[in-house]
Amino acid sequence: MQFNHDNMSGVRVAEELVNMLGGGAWDEGALADLLAAHLFHNPQVGAFEEALLRDWTTRLRAVFESDSEKDRCATVNALLEQGVKRVFLTVHDGLGPHLHFAETSDSLVERVRALTAGGLAIFITEAAGGRLGTCARDGCPKVFADTSRGGRRAYCSARCGNAEAVMRYRERGHYAGRP
């Protein structure tokens, strides 16, 4: 399956928000930096916005943790209902035609909600219901959107996959206790 990476910003913002919150790097400055990196205009985050985005991000995590397509769709539908007022096609800033889920005049929180809910819906549609998950390494809180060709990703990163493989190798008794 081939993904249009130009349309991936919503799912990537969702993924990064969830990982930021789960990784303990969550604060107003880090949020503003993340949103600026994803080209949000005026990404000024105060205590009010931070609290609303924290709550929203907790709801986003549930999408990645869903065990079935049906549950995942229901979770995203609830996010769409709260986060998206309207959908429209636009061109600007040298970009080709793309969808917007919020007006530029909407608040920062409204724009984040709309982009992440809409982006997750598009990604799930393109991925036929799957390809979102949580890292399989015990103790890792990270989530991921699998855009690999095979669609069998189980870890948030190669580092976690390698750490898990080393642990399994050692558990099988192949490690003789050498440093």
Secondary structure, 3 states (H helix, E strand, C coil): CCCCHHHCHHHHHHHHHHHHHHCCCCCHHHHHHHHHHCCCCCCCCCHHHHHHHHHHHHHHHHHHHCCCHHHHHHHHHHHHHHHCCCCEEECCCCCCCEEECCCCCCCHHHHHHHHHHHHHHHHHHHCCCCCEEECCCCCCCCEEECCCCCCCCCCCCHHHHHHHHHHHHHHCCCCCCCC
